[in-house]
């Protein structure tokens, strides 16, 4: 049979996704099936055979930013996205591309998106492939031909910097999609569209708008009572659902994982206090109407960018002697939640990483008990978890039979300080041209030096965790904090890629590393596994980025060592394709142009760099290896620096102009600051080299 789009390829429907166990060789939906446990029943690759695993194919995708997509595999075809929302259909046995659909996102739109030109994948449903584009469109594509069937613009206010980076979900003849952009100051919502026509079916707003206007739906009247004082609707409010949306066929619910407030700081966003619904909530809505059924808020009055958009998993568990249908999540805030998905009742909330912002979650009230010593409104504080969370969007995996979850976790501290201008004047002005966080990004490097003796160490882990007892069963320490998602299998293995470029298989019983392969590429995306013609494959999209850009140069990551590449890598038993090792990059800093700025001008240049440039080009002007390192600029680039930064002559390459917020003098101060960093860092590197030679 064919759909109205005429495709016999990609014939996935609710019944197939709901019964994915009957066809374990496919990976039919974002989390494999509607439960989104990301656990595969395949066993050909197991503890005994994994040492025979080798590279079967590679596909160079040509980009150099983060790949974050989960491939969908159905009937021997694999569908996934790369940078700038480009969709690929690939032969899942050979890695040969069948077709490619480019939605032609303008490269300059990159400035309007938080964390690079990223996309976490597609939904495949009834002969069509659905993708949300970086510039806010939802596109339906013929799964057989790669031709566009329809597209809609999901953005309600084109003056605001909305984006889409998450994967759509498909169920009940509808496509569900949220958006991103909270850091720029937008208002979150999720929309359900008819899968055949693209017609809007319902829309659920996650935070209230202007209270002088009518409420869009009854839930907004409830939410508005929890926002007190201020003019949050002018700043945006936030609450974007930029990642996790899960459909539950048993209750006909769609669960929305809601993000952080805009700005981050609640004293600016809602100075009169209040919980600020539905920020950092899991919200259950009716799949057909969008009517709210229940909600649970993980962080009332969020103050730290503690999104609840991380992957959510459905499961059947025995809790306190009673069978329960639960939804589970390890959101950014560091506590792992087990919730009765029939009514939103909190069943468990155990810390899964280090947390110093709150001591515990009160099980009577369901609210975290905040640590008042970590109040950053008076002085800067190093807080765990930071805005990357104890766990971010990188997928976890749940083995329901064992009752064990495998989490790509991290301890990533961040120095929070209240926005300096607001602290001094009590006034806050939204800047539509850049991030609006309400924290002191401008002076972050100065504050980091001032509070250096209080700094905490960043670490990455792979953890096996019991959601009911809160017991850590084992953990694997990683050199780097920013690593890939995971997939666990009935073969007793959990696969994860890391920042150093190694894809590894660990024993699910004890975390012992049983196999590892050097891809030479830092990885973030989760692996998936499937079977064709009796052979099991493990595939991963390789390439890092995202918040890594802002943190800058850290450790000996593959991106720092070799540069960053975008590849699809496929593995199977007894394959021995050789992956060519790239050249190690020469990191020798060039001689810098003459430094002519005064101390005051350099101070101003550093503040502006931190506020405007560092988000992409790295803290202290040190790139993480993804976006160009400005200390390495050629003399010719220095000459046209103003044309690039102010006039936007490189807009077609993704570097839009900032003439709306930077004048020529400010731009020159930034350039002088970059020169100063190049001079200082070159001198430090030469001194270290000399010292090493002297020994």
C-alpha positions, -999 to 999 in steps of 0.1 A, spaced: 0 0 0 11 36 -5 2 68 13 -11 99 -3 26 109 -8 30 78 -30 58 61 -10 61 23 -3 93 31 17 91 40 54 57 24 61 58 28 99 25 32 118 14 32 154 10 -5 155 46 -12 143 61 13 167 40 -1 195 51 -37 187 87 -30 180 97 -61 200 83 -83 172 108 -68 147 140 -63 168 161 -58 137 146 -23 131 149 9 150 115 24 142 114 56 164 136 80 182 139 58 213 133 26 193 96 23 202 71 44 221 85 35 255 119 51 244 139 28 266 167 26 239 174 -10 248 179 -36 220 170 -73 223 196 -82 197 223 -106 210 246 -115 181 271 -89 192 276 -99 228 303 -102 255 319 -132 238 318 -119 202 323 -81 206 361 -84 201 354 -94 165 335 -61 159 350 -41 131 342 -12 107 318 -22 80 312 12 63 318 49 67 300 78 50 316 112 51 289 138 55 311 168 48 303 190 78 324 200 108 299 207 136 280 185 160 260 155 148 233 146 174 208 126 155 194 91 163 191 72 130 157 56 122 161 22 106 132 6 88 132 -22 62 170 -18 54 169 20 50 184 44 75 171 80 79 189 107 98 199 143 98 232 161 97 240 198 102 217 225 90 188 200 92 198 181 61 180 147 58 198 116 45 184 82 34 211 55 34 213 18 26 216 5 62 237 -25 50 263 -7 30 262 30 41 256 41 6 234 72 3 201 68 -15 190 104 -14 196 137 5 171 164 12 184 199 20 158 223 34 181 252 26 183 268 60 201 302 55 236 298 70 232 332 87 204 318 107 231 301 128 233 334 148 197 329 159 203 294 173 218 285 207 243 258 200 253 253 164 235 240 133 224 209 151 195 185 147 186 154 166 168 135 139 136 127 121 103 108 125 94 83 99 57 76 96 33 63 69 57 67 40 70 101 50 100 115 68 95 145 90 121 170 101 121 202 121 145 227 105 168 251 124 148 281 111 116 267 125 98 248 97 83 213 99 89 195 66 73 163 53 94 144 28 85 114 6 105 85 22 111 68 -11 121 97 -33 133 124 -9 110 150 -24 91 175 -3 54 168 3 45 198 25 60 222 49 47 246 76 63 274 95 60 266 132 72 300 145 45 323 160 67 354 162 93 357 135 109 387 153 121 363 180 150 339 176 131 306 175 148 275 163 142 237 161 169 212 170 148 183 183 134 153 165 96 153 158 75 125 172 47 107 153 16 91 166 -22 91 162 -20 106 127 -1 136 141 34 150 142 44 167 175 72 193 176 85 219 200 112 246 196 143 262 210 155 297 217 149 303 254 184 319 258 174 345 232 141 353 249 112 333 234 80 318 247 78 280 245 50 259 230 44 225 214 23 220 183 5 189 169 1 188 131 -19 165 109 7 140 95 -10 140 60 -17 176 54 4 197 79 -27 213 93 -24 225 129 -45 203 152 -36 218 186 -10 240 203 0 239 240 19 269 254 43 261 283 44 296 299 19 324 300 21 354 277 10 390 282 -15 388 311 -35 417 297 -44 395 267 -68 365 267 -54 332 277 -49 308 248 -61 278 268 -72 272 304 -38 259 316 -23 294 309 -46 309 335 -34 284 361 3 291 351 -1 329 351 -9 328 389 26 314 395 44 343 377 46 373 400 58 408 391 80 418 363 73 417 326 84 382 317 64 382 285 86 410 271 117 390 279 102 358 266 96 336 296 113 305 281 99 270 287 109 257 253 104 220 246 136 216 226 142 178 230 120 153 246 84 145 236 71 110 243 38 94 232 21 69 256 -4 47 238 -17 32 271 -30 65 284 -32 84 251 -8 109 267 19 130 251 46 139 277 63 172 271 97 179 287 98 216 294 129 237 295 144 266 315 132 301 321 142 331 301 162 347 315 177 320 338 175 342 369 141 341 386 146 374 404 146 391 369 120 369 353 95 368 382 107 392 410 77 385 431 85 348 434 63 319 423 69 285 408 67 298 372 47 270 356 53 252 334 91 257 334 112 225 341 80 204 341 70 171 327 35 179 314 11 152 303 -14 163 276 -41 144 257 -26 133 224 -57 142 204 -67 176 220 -36 189 238 -56 192 270 -34 189 301 -39 158 322 -12 164 349 22 180 355 51 175 377 77 203 382 112 193 389 126 228 398 100 253 409 112 288 402 141 276 381 173 297 386 200 276 369 189 265 334 178 232 349 158 220 319 135 190 321 139 183 283 162 153 288 150 120 274 120 104 291 115 67 294 83 47 300 84 14 319 64 -11 340 80 -14 375 71 -28 408 73 1 433 69 -5 470 52 -38 462 27 -24 437 29 -26 398 32 9 384 33 23 349 61 50 353 78 77 334 115 83 343 139 111 336 174 122 346 171 160 340 198 185 343 192 192 380 210 160 391 181 141 405 166 110 389 128 109 389 104 80 388 68 92 384 35 74 381 25 83 346 -12 78 352 -14 108 375 20 125 379 26 112 415 63 113 425 76 79 434 113 84 436 139 112 433 175 101 439 206 121 432 226 105 404 255 130 403 271 155 427 246 183 436 253 213 458 223 236 448 199 213 467 203 188 494 174 164 485 139 163 471 112 163 498 90 133 490 60 148 508 59 180 487 78 168 457 100 199 459 138 201 460 152 216 492 175 243 480 209 250 496 207 287 507 245 288 509 246 286 471 225 318 465 244 336 438 223 368 439 248 383 464 281 367 454 293 344 426 290 307 433 304 275 418 274 253 414 269 216 405 254 207 382 261 237 359 240 245 328 252 214 310 235 194 338 243 162 355 229 147 322 221 167 291 203 156 259 226 127 252 204 96 254 204 71 283 193 35 281 170 14 304 171 -24 308 136 -31 321 144 -67 330 173 -57 353 157 -24 364 190 -6 356 195 26 337 228 35 319 234 73 320 260 94 302 265 116 332 288 145 341 300 168 369 302 201 352 304 231 376 296 266 365 303 300 381 268 316 385 267 354 392 238 377 389 238 401 359 260 430 369 239 458 354 207 444 371 226 440 404 237 476 402 205 493 389 176 468 394 169 472 357 172 446 330 168 452 293 163 423 268 189 423 240 173 406 210 208 403 193 223 378 217 218 356 248 196 369 276 206 348 306 203 372 335 237 360 347 271 378 344 286 364 312 303 396 304 327 394 335 328 356 336 366 353 331 373 379 357 350 362 382 365 328 374 400 342 383 386 358 415 369 326 427 395 302 413 403 287 447 366 276 450 365 260 415 353 224 411 365 198 386 346 188 355 343 150 349 324 127 326 310 93 335 290 63 323 269 52 352 248 21 359 221 33 383 192 17 401 162 42 398 143 27 428 171 25 453 193 53 440 223 30 441 252 35 417 260 0 406 292 10 387 306 39 369 333 44 342 354 76 345 360 94 313 388 118 306 364 144 292 330 155 305 312 158 271 305 124 256 280 105 235 246 90 243 244 52 249 226 21 238 224 -11 258 216 -45 244 205 -80 255 240 -91 245 252 -77 279 268 -46 263 264 -9 265 279 12 237 292 48 241 314 71 222 336 97 240 352 130 235 386 115 228 372 97 198 368 62 210 336 41 206 336 15 233 315 -15 245 312 -20 282 299 -51 302 265 -41 316 272 -62 347 303 -43 359 313 -16 334 344 -35 322 355 -22 288 354 -52 264 360 -34 231 371 0 219 377 16 185 395 48 177 373 68 153 395 99 156 363 120 160 347 132 192 312 119 196 279 131 210 251 113 192 238 80 206 246 47 188 218 25 176 218 -12 166 198 -32 141 200 -64 120 199 -71 83 202 -105 67 212 -121 100 239 -96 107 238 -72 136 251 -36 131 260 -9 155 261 26 140 269 61 153 270 96 139 304 111 148 311 148 153 310 171 184 300 206 192 272 224 210 281 239 244 316 225 239 322 256 218 317 280 247 338 260 272 367 262 248 400 243 248 398 214 273 419 182 274 432 163 244 399 158 227 398 144 192 384 177 180 414 195 194 439 170 181 426 163 146 398 188 140 361 179 138 345 158 111 310 145 103 308 108 96 283 80 98 302 49 110 288 14 108 302 -17 126 295 -55 124 313 -87 133 343 -98 112 345 -66 92 379 -50 89 375 -18 68 404 5 78 396 40 90 423 63 78 439 83 106 438 121 101 468 143 105 475 158 139 469 195 137 497 220 142 485 241 171 515 265 170 501 300 174 512 325 147 529 358 154 502 383 163 497 418 149 508 447 170 489 452 202 479 489 205 449 489 229 450 505 263 443 485 295 408 499 295 402 490 259 414 455 265 391 452 295 362 463 274 372 440 245 373 410 269 338 418 283 324 421 248 341 390 236 327 370 266 292 384 259 291 381 221 318 359 207 328 334 234 295 315 230 308 301 197 345 307 195 354 296 231 362 310 265 394 331 267 395 330 228 405 293 228 384 273 204 372 238 213 383 227 178 349 230 161 346 267 152 377 286 140 402 296 167 405 334 164 440 334 178 450 316 145 437 344 123 458 351 92 470 388 86 445 390 58 416 381 82 427 407 107 425 433 79 388 425 72 378 417 108 354 447 110 339 436 76 333 401 90 320 411 125 301 443 117 291 440 80 286 403 78 306 395 47 309 359 59 271 355 65 269 329 38 294 308 57 273 310 89 291 341 105 263 366 104 272 403 111 267 418 145 264 454 134 231 457 153 249 454 187 286 462 179 301 494 165 336 497 149 353 508 181 338 478 201 348 455 173 384 467 173 385 463 211 375 427 206 402 422 180 428 437 203 417 414 231 421 383 208 456 396 198 464 399 235 453 363 242 473 351 212 505 368 225 500 356 261 492 320 251 520 318 226 545 330 252 531 305 277 534 276 252 570 286 243 580 288 280 565 253 286 583 239 256 616 255 267 611 241 302 604 206 289 635 207 267 656 219 297 647 187 316 
